[in-house]
Every structure is written in C-alpha cells, then in structure tokens.
Amino acid sequence: MNDQTAASLAGSVYAEIKNDLFDFRLAPGERFSENELAARLGVSRTPVREALYRLQIEGYIRVASKSGWTVRPFEFETFEHLYDLRAVLELAAVRRLCELDPMPALDELKQAWLVTPGERLADGRAVGALDERFHATLVAAAGNPETARVHRDVTERIRIVRRLEFAMPERIRQTYVEHAQILRAILRRKTDTATLLLRTHIDLARAEVRKITLHKLALARRAAPPARRAAVRRRASV
C-alpha cells in the first residue's frame, strides 16, 4: 500500500469512527479496543490507530490502556461555555457585517435560506451542514480572519451535539424560518433586530441540543449490554 492509499484509508476510518461517536454507536464512557474496531471495519489496526490518535487530539476519546480507549464523557458545562463563546463571536460579526459598506452580497445564503417551504431540504444531516455554513459564512463575511478561525474551532468542538438539533422535522422548519429572519434583518442593516434574532436562535438551539443529547444518552444506556451499561452510567457526565 502506497502512502497516498494509506492516508486515504486512515481518513475513511477516521470519518467512520467519528460518525459512530456522533451517532452514539460509541456512547460516552464506553470502552473499546483497536482490535474490535479493526475487525468491525475490516481493516488493519494501523489506520484505526492513526484515526484514534487524531480523535484523541480533538478531544473525543482518551487512552484507557495499552490498546484500549474510552469515549470521553459528555461535559455539559464545557458545551455551555462553547455556546457562550459562539454567541459572542457571531453577534460581534453580525454587528460588524451590518456596518460594512458595501455589504457582502451573501448570495449563497440567500439561495439556501430565502426559499419557499417546498424548496427546503428535509434531510437532517444535510440541513445540519447547511446550518454550519450559514453561521460560518456570516462570521467570515465580517472580514476578521482570526475571529473566523476561532469560530471554526468552536464549531468543530460542538458539532457532536449540534448535529442532533436536526433530528426532528419541526426543528428543521424552525431553523429555516429563523435563518431567513436573521438574514433579512442583516440585509436591511437592522443591527438590533438581527442580533436579537441571532441571540434567540442560538439560545433555542442550545436548549434543544441539550434536551436531545440527554435523550440520546438515555437511549444509549438502554441499548448497551448489561456489563457495558454500568460503565456508561458511571462515566457519562450528565
């Protein structure tokens, strides 16, 4: 296997394991081994180990023994702090954006969010990705690359819970409505309205994510085999 193929395989394994974490197939507090993952994914331990080291650096898992790993427990206080930081960054960016002359056209956001109900996406994962681009585009359009860099880091760290927000059709509908309202206020340079709408939108998303995450954790515990269920209950911080 050449270096390019090996790197591609490691990247695929990384994406697969990360999806397992995000979808709670690997639950907070759960212990697992490289051999188990390698057997399930049909690959050698090398790409699995590379993927796990990368996920360790990103803070999703930690070493439990020589070949064992543990999914990090949820720490809701940390997520609360990250959502607070996200709000600070986005609100500052929107204020700046409303002051810019000329204002960026924001055509991509108009095409995605100023649409009729029949044109809206229904797939939660696709809407989640589109939602991230909405907020990232607003921050980037304000013109401060350092703010945009920090915002990207925050977005990555809360993605594991944020993507749960779009598991319900009603939340998808609300997101389209809320994003359209925020975008229209920005385009009209109504700074106070835009920031109020954005703050409310983030607070609602935060509350919904916490509720769904707690529900997902409960389901993960019930689905776990008895021996592992005890470990999940002991380690998950809710």
C-alpha positions, 0 to 999 in steps of 0.5 A: 500500500502506497502512502497516498492509499494509506492516508486515504484509508486512515481518513475513511476510518477516521470519518467512520469512527467519528460518525459512530461517536456522533451517532452514539454507536460509541456512547460516552464512557464506553470502552473499546479496543483497536482490535474490535474496531479493526475487525468491525471495519475490516481493516488493519489496526494501523489506520484505526490507530492513526484515526484514534490518535487524531480523535484523541487530539480533538478531544473525543476519546482518551487512552484507557490502556495499552490498546484500549480507549474510552469515549470521553464523557459528555461535559455539559458545562464545557458545551455551555461555555462553547455556546457562550463563546459562539454567541459572542463571536457571531453577534460581534460579526453580525454587528460588524457585517451590518456596518460594512459598506458595501455589504457582502452580497451573501448570495449563497445564503440567500439561495439556501435560506430565502426559499419557499417551504417546498424548496427546503431540504428535509434531510437532517444531516444535510440541513445540519451542514447547511446550518454550519455554513450559514453561521460560518459564512456570516462570521467570515463575511465580517472580514476578521480572519482570526475571529473566523478561525476561532469560530471554526474551532468552536464549531468543530468542538460542538458539532457532536451535539449540534448535529442532533438539533436536526433530528426532528422535522419541526426543528428543521422548519424552525431553523429555516424560518429563523435563518431567513429572519436573521438574514433579512434583518442583516440585509436591511442593516437592522443591527438590533433586530438581527442580533436579537434574532441571532441571540434567540436562535442560538439560545433555542438551539442550545436548549434543544441540543441539550434536551436531545443529547440527554435523550440520546444518552438515555437511549444509549444506556438502554441499548448497551449490554448489561456489563457495558451499561454500568460503565456508561452510567458511571462515566457519562457526565450528565 
